Amino acid sequence: MAVSRRALIGGGVAGAAVAGLGYRIWDRGVIGGPSAEVYEPWRHWQGRVIDGIARPLHAAILAANPHDTQPWLFEVGNDTITVYADRVRNLGSFDPFRREMHLGLGCAIENLVRSAGVFGYTTYVRPVTGKLTLDPPNVPKPIAHITMDPGAPSRDPLYEAIPDRHTNRGVYLDKPVSAEALQTLTIVAGPDVRVAFLTDAHARADMASLIVEATETIIADPQMSADSARWIRTGRRDIEEHRDGVSIDAAGLSPMTVALARLAPDLSASTQDQTWLSNTKDVQTHAPVLGAIFVKDRLDMADAIGAGRAWQRIHLAATGMGLAAQPLNQPVECVDRNAQLGRSDTFQSALVKLGGAQGSQPTFTFRLGYAEKPAQPSPRRPLESVMKSSGYA
């Protein structure tokens, strides 16, 4: 039977379309996602004995941190590790004082200290004192010196939770968290911060409204929207190239939504913002516990680092209890942005009232609960890329 020229052309076009679709499926990682190398640090988090005092750094780089910016550098001496803020890896108007950056650095220090104790080191952490200032220069700055003295190895349940601690942005079950669990987490947080866990329905509704209002404020701010969009990673190549940022895999979306998002063209910043707002309203503010961490001065460097360490302990302990956790720090981000622009602010006073924390300042807001599904790990850069000698000698 003869085949018409039109049919041949049509078949060729269809074949090309199928081939093009197949290439895009492969190129964007629709099936299978990014390469395993992106998550390799999670598998080798314990390091090796031959790493010496640098061994705990394998765990340090798995710490919680804002938008997965991984804003740390480490310099290893004979018996000291110096932690630097890699200030080029900032969130701009999202974090104008680099307060959240220092929270993330505190989280990394806590993982380091936990690991060091298990490996037989006694640690002494000396944070650099000072005040966080607006838009500091994008050069590395030391923020803590950690002395590593020989000691006796010890078991630590928080250390054991390190490879399983992930930010869970998905659905949380309507299942209460016991008062005993929250009391344990309060003790774990330590005496240097004040933690408020909101479990009452009315208090949670008020906190949820505040978080949604802050999210709406952020996406209405073009600069904040743009600074957020810089750290969103969708396609396979994007994730594998940067190995940082909020990846589509860790966004708490269904597998089908993740696949469609990878296949489609990258979303505009405004579409990303609306998706974030919807997820905040419909999913992330619905949890059995909403909470906040307060310090004496949110712009004090040592207080910021201490609050980060406290959050890391809370998240590790929660992980050991089978609880999920997620930062929802939009209200405090608005506090900082309002201070940067010199405009009036109502978010701080509202948080203080909700948390019953008169005389303190909020620096971190979050949710806790039992997740419907386990969280996926976030990408991590290899340890060698965050050693100070590798890029800032």
Summary of the structure (lengths in Angstrom):
residues: 393
radius of gyration: 22.3
end to end distance: 73.2
largest distance: 88.1
contacts: 1306
relative contact order: 0.18
helix: 50%
strand: 16%
